[in-house]
Amino acid sequence: MIPQDARTDVVRGILARLGKFSGLSAERLRHTEIGADPVLELPVVADHARRAGISPEEAVLPVLRATAGQLPPTQRLIADATLALGMLRDLSAGEIDPDRLYAANLGARREYLAEHWAALHAAIGATDIPVAPTVKRLRTSAERAALTALAGALTDPVTVALPSAAPVRPAPRTGRSVTVLGDAVIDHLYRVDTFPGRNAPVDGSFAGQPGGKGLNRAIAAALLGLDVHLIAAVGDDENGARILARLDHFGIGRDLVKVVPSAPTLVTAVIMNHSGEVRLIGCRDARVRLLNEDLDRPETRAALADSEVIVLTFEQPAPILEAVLAFLRELPERPQVIVCAAPSLAVPQRLYLYLDVVDYLVGSSAELNALLPDVETDSQADTARRLRGLGVSVVCAVDGFGCTVYSDHDDIVVDHYPRVLKAAVGAAAAFAAALALRVARSEDSLTAADFRWATAAMFPTQQLGAVSAGFPDVAAIDRIVSLYPGAGRNTGVTPG
């Protein structure tokens, strides 16, 4: 296995050579004498080429633009000019001349960058502007630093660089609509070999990307061909804009996303070890949340009423969850409701009044137990029976890439699909999205085959890269089911 530093150096060297003369383009990649295969074969390039249905040569430029957009402002500008990425070509600022910034000659691009250093920084919203470099400094050190940072982001398997300029070619739309209510945040991903201990810091790598349980479930559902709308709140900062761009990228309706003025978008620190296990730190701002008045908007009520499936997480405040469930209860023909029992609620008893609206309650054994804090249950089956007694129709206990289903019709165990990692951040989101698709398609109660299929959706998420990169499409889930028919067998569960 090639060390991370070595891969970064190789990619940086290729980018530096491609930046000379007219810069980078798909046409140049097709005809260059430079050995560009290490760039064309990057997982993030291959993934975007596959999802968008384009060649690796065509995928490189949008991936580089999106990845460079995650760099600090100065490095972003230098990488943009050095490679002629064209990130500011559509900027409306009158003092910027794109033809000079992206001139055919690298020397001319350096001169323009140095001469208009402050204006270019201001054009991208940078407030901390360093002293302008000379052309010599750009050539000898600044460009190398910027391209090293870009190459490091491209080669780090945790870093995501989904291009917002070229939307994912979505799966054929089923005509079935799903509305997801949850959080949309920026995940700060820290990949480590082992979790830090007391007075024992560890080395790791970092990447920042849009995430959150609500956003991840919306993306996973969109990749399965569902028409998805997200109800969430973000700040009016750069991170909020990145989340809105991500929704556009996956074809997810963003008209129900609340943008809170003068507030920062929420951030979650995700510390992931080599086995896929995570530790989370949530950084919240009380201003960035949904309010009852947001649910009262006609377009929000219409989306909830017209959807075939509603997917709720416990990320929004309890009063919002209660208000949504109360509204759904009063509908003459309500959608099917999937509730994902994460993160755990401080006072889950408040939801007991509304559990009769819940068609499918999905969670790990620990998350389901947390809904019954006043009792000690004898078993998972006992927990499920009590929750069903409070009104839930079907309980899905999802643990370790397997699922146990408790319902009035039958109790089903879907054996664990093979493990590659101990855990996967996106597994729960993939299961919920696949379940939503099967619920939307079915005119009757789901069968064991439906739950086997939804469970199989978790298998591809076992990777250390970006969460959304592991979400499968329908064909990928079908393939897992065919590869592991024995893993998906079901057995009756004797009620406990």
Order of alpha helices (4+ residues) and beta strands (2+ residues): alpha-alpha-alpha-alpha-alpha-alpha-alpha-alpha-alpha-alpha-beta-beta-beta-alpha-beta-alpha-beta-beta-beta-alpha-alpha-beta-alpha-beta-beta-alpha-alpha-beta-beta-beta-alpha-alpha-alpha-beta
